[in-house]
């Protein structure tokens, strides 16, 4: 009997069978990178203090913003539901409550990205110090550029505008999908966490990529090659940052973990995990 040649279809089918295992492995490796970030930061009291200082300043700003939002949420909900003024009191109240909850949920999702972005813009040199120390422990990177506060601020501002804009584009359809029974209470929140978590991962890798002279577009392209790993690293960091004031200690560790992730993807160093 003649031996049939290997077909492209069979190769793709094998690759497809192996794909879930690789995704799970990459996701687990991403979680390990975040845990390593905690070990790297909390092994040095100086790194903890350096990383926490900008986060504390941002926390004060964010808390002020949240207080203003919560004290005016009724007015905001009423303005957004002006179309329901002619409805019955019961249905108008239901819509206002639903919209108010959706606004708070959307703001909560954006606040993590904004918290990270503002903290990085304020504390660029602080986090560059952490990134440099972490990469020195990984063997160093020859020819890296010094980011500096002003350049870091501009890079962070540009990234913030692009990432927050992307988050809002996703938030709009998710907002309306949130009204779909069952799906709106199960699938939509998970999608929102994954999307915002991935965007957070892009933010947390900004400094190590910038130190190598890589553009924002190049950063997205490199991270896209290992999306599951980025999600494994960034989604737990995102969820931890949702805990009030936890971001003060989570963010420095996540920055260190993001540095290790960047080092691994850019150098192919599998020991950086």
Secondary structure, 3 states (H helix, E strand, C coil): CCCCCCCHHHHHHHHHHHHHHHHHHHHHHHHHHHHHHHHHHHCCHHHHHHHHHHHHHHHHHHHHHHHHHHHCHHHHHHHHCHHHCCCCHHHHHHHHHHHHHHHHHHHHHHHHHHHHHHHHHHCHHHHHHHHHHHHHHCCCCCCCCCCCHHHHHHHHHHHHHHHHHHHHHHHHHHHHHCCCCCHHHHHHHHHHHHHHHHHHHHHHCHHHHHHCCCCHHHHHHHHHCCHHHHHHHHHHHHHHHCCCCCHHHHHHHHHHHHHHHHHHHHHCCCCCC
